[in-house]
Amino acid sequence: MTETTQMPPPPPGDAGRQRSPEYRLARNSLQGLREDLFRDPFAYRPLPHRRTDGPFVRRLPGRMRTAAERLPHAVIAGIALFTLLIGALSGSEPGGDGRALLTGLLCALPVVTTLTRPVGAFWLSLAITPVTAALNGGGSDWPWMPGAFLCHLTVLVVVALRTRPRTAVWMWVVTAVYVVLSDGVIGGSYYYSNGAPMLVTSAFALLVVSLRHVRQAAQQEVSAQQTVTAQERSRRTLLEERTTIARELHDVVAHHMSVVAIQAEAAPYRVENPPPELERAFATIRENAVAALTELRRVLGVVRAEDYEAPDAPQPTLADLDALLANVREAGLDVRKTVTGAVRELPPGVELSAYRIVQEALSNSLRHAPGASAQVEVGYVLGGLGLRIVNGPPPAPALLKPSPGAGHGITGMRERVSMLNGRMTAAATDDGGYEVAVFLPVEAAAEDSA
């Protein structure tokens, strides 16, 4: 005798998960139909004004630009008036009794309704179709009279423009169901049915509208991706510039720390019979300096790129500025230097940053204004150093075309100035050139130590 084990029934919450994919697809489709066409179909959704920041509209005068905002409303109103006329003419009879005017008004009503209640206009258009046919005794067209045909086609297009492609698909499906029911149930006595022309014409129109929606969505996604990419590129550029500055300043900081360590080690030998407390203090200073050097090299190893090679020569200073200007002149830039104030030695970090700022500003002049002249002004003022690099516009006609460059120069200069708590302005001049003005503060104590 075999004993069978009965499996417990699945929990109620898991019943939907065991449904077939076809069932889930049908359920999601019906949910989409209910959400698009049956959920608050007559909700108030006014047609927004047209945007005026387009390439053509923004060039219009003020009054015409204001009128262009209402252009979609005017177009729909014009179509509604034309629909009223077609509906009235198609419903007129030799002894007309007002039914022609009523037919025209019924045909124009859904078109006007698209301005405020687009989904409701679709249902209203379907509802007036049999009414207009009954008012005119069916006529020779079934199920759409000429005015109702134009009305329904216009409503489909306008509603599709105002909603999403899925709504357009559902409207076409509902229209197809109406055509099948009207032809099979009611329209058997009519020789001609315009249901097929309605389905074919509306399918092409809704396909064009849906493709427009898809194209706009793709453009918005591309724009969003481009914005994110630009932000990431800017962030990466900023990090690269900071890393470059850290590498360059390594030699300067390492030199000072090495001097501190050497002086702390030699200081006890310069004092006859130094007290033990002094020897311990100098030993502690040397140990801290050596530890700082070790940590500095470790940090530099982290930020150094794989292809980075340490420079063999010492970092440049303002004393090397003449050699830089000579090199730039050989490249084709007519540059002059002006020095004001009492020339004095500044802290190495300030000297290095000032040199790099002048170097990058002149490189930008070579790239963006080939053939122009430039002026470099170095001002030794009380409390800091002032720099001004200005170039004129490129000559016209220019023999060389401007190069776009990498776009990192201004970012690097701003990072160097920010590191030293300075100020910087970079902007185009009135004559078409470009000016970079920088002030790097230097404390008196720092100048004395330099």
Sequence and secondary structure as in RCSB ss.txt:
>XXXX:A:sequence
MTETTQMPPPPPGDAGRQRSPEYRLARNSLQGLREDLFRDPFAYRPLPHRRTDGPFVRRLPGRMRTAAERLPHAV
IAGIALFTLLIGALSGSEPGGDGRALLTGLLCALPVVTTLTRPVGAFWLSLAITPVTAALNGGGSDWPWMPGAFL
CHLTVLVVVALRTRPRTAVWMWVVTAVYVVLSDGVIGGSYYYSNGAPMLVTSAFALLVVSLRHVRQAAQQEVSAQ
QTVTAQERSRRTLLEERTTIARELHDVVAHHMSVVAIQAEAAPYRVENPPPELERAFATIRENAVAALTELRRVL
GVVRAEDYEAPDAPQPTLADLDALLANVREAGLDVRKTVTGAVRELPPGVELSAYRIVQEALSNSLRHAPGASAQ
VEVGYVLGGLGLRIVNGPPPAPALLKPSPGAGHGITGMRERVSMLNGRMTAAATDDGGYEVAVFLPVEAAAEDSA
>XXXX:A:secstr
           GGGTGGGS HHHHHHHHHHHHHIIIIISSTT         S STTGGGS HHHHHHHHTHHHHH
HHHHHHHHHHHHHHHT  TT  SHHHHHHHHHHHHHHHTTT HHHHHHHHHHHHHHHHHHTTTTTS S  HHHHH
HHHHHHHHHHHHS HHHHHHHHHHHHHHHHHIIIIIGGG S   HHHHHHHHHHHHHHHHHHHHHHHHHHHHHHH
HHHHHHHHHHHHHHHHHHHHHHHHHHHHHHHHHHHHHHHHHGGGGSSS  HHHHHHHHHHHHHHHHHHHHHHHHH
HHHS TT    SS    GGGHHHHHHHHHHTT EEEEEEES      HHHHHHHHHHHHHHHHHHHHHSTT EEE
EEEEEETTEEEEEEEE    SS SS      S HHHHHHHHHHHTT EEEEEE TTS EEEEEEEE  HHHHHH 
